[in-house]
C-alpha cells in the first residue's frame, strides 16, 4: 500500500518527465525549501548562541551579587561579635546571669 507522499512524488515525477517547465518549477521549489531549511538552522544556532550568552551574563551577575551579599553578612557578623564582646566586658555579671538563665530554660525544655 503506497503512502500519500509516495503517490504525490510519483505524480510529480511522471508530470515532470513530460513537462520541462514543471521540472524547472520542481527544482526551484526544492532549492527554495533547502534555502528555508538553511535559514531556519542559522536562526536556531543564533538563538542558541544568544541564550548561552544571556545565561552566562546572568550567572556572572548573580555570582557578583552573591559575593557582595556574603561580604556584607560577614561584616555585620563581625560588628555583632564586637558589640557582644564589648557588652560582656562592660557587664560581666549580667552576662553570666543571662547565660545561666538561658541554660536553665534549655535544661527544662530538654527534660520534657
N, C-alpha and C positions, 0 to 999 in steps of 0.2 A: 504494500500500500504506500503510495507516494505521498509525501508531505506537501503542504501548500507552497512552501518555499521552493521545493524542487520542481513543482509544477510551474511556478512562475518563472524560475530560472530556465526551464525547458522552452517555455513560450517565448521568452526574451531571446534565447539563443536561436530558436527557429526563425523568429522575425528578423533578428539582426543579420542572419545569414542572407536573407533575401533583400534586405533594405540597408544599403550602406549608410544612409543618413541616420537611421536608427542606431546603427553600430557606433557611429560617432557620438551620438547623444548618450548612449550607454557608457562609452568610455569617458566622456566628460562627467557624467554622473558619478562614476567610480572615482575619478580624480577629485571631485568635489567632496565626496564622502571621506576620502583619505585626508584631504586638507582639513576638514572639520574635525576628524579624529586627532590629527596632529595638534590642532589649535586647542582642543579640549585637554589633551595631555600636557601641553605647555601651561595652560591655565591651572591645571591641577598641581603641577610642580611649583609654580609661582605661589599658589595659595599655601602649599605645604611649607615652602621656604619662609613665607611671611609669618605663618603660625609659629614656626620654630623660633624665629627672631623675637616675636612678641612674647613667647613663653620664656625665653632666655632673659629678656629685659625685665619681665615681671619677677622672675626668680631673683635676679640681682637686686632689684628694688626691695623686695621682701627681705632678702638677706641683710642688706644695709640697715633697713628699719629694725629688724630683729636685733642686730648687734647694738644699735643705738639704744634700744629699749633695755637690753641686758646691761649695758653700761650704766644707764640711769638707775636701774634697780640695784645694782651693786653700790652705786654712790649713796642711795637712800639707806641701804642696809648698813653701810659704814657709818653714816651720820647717826642712825638709830643706835648702833652699838656704842658710839662715842657718847651719846646722850645718856644711855643706860649706865655706862661705866662712870660717868660724871655723877649721876644720881646716886649710885652705890657709894662713891667716895664721900659725897656730901651727907648722906643719911644711911650709915651702915646698919644701925639698929632697926630702922624702919624696913630696910631691905630684908634683913634676917626674919623679921616678924611676918612680912608678906610671904616670903618663901616658905616659912613654917606653916602658915595658914593654907597656902595652896597645896602643900604636901599633905596636910591633914585632910583636906577636901578630896584629893585624889585617892587617898587611902580609904576614905569612906565609900567612895564610888566603886573602887576596885573590890571592896569586900562584898558588895551586894551582888 
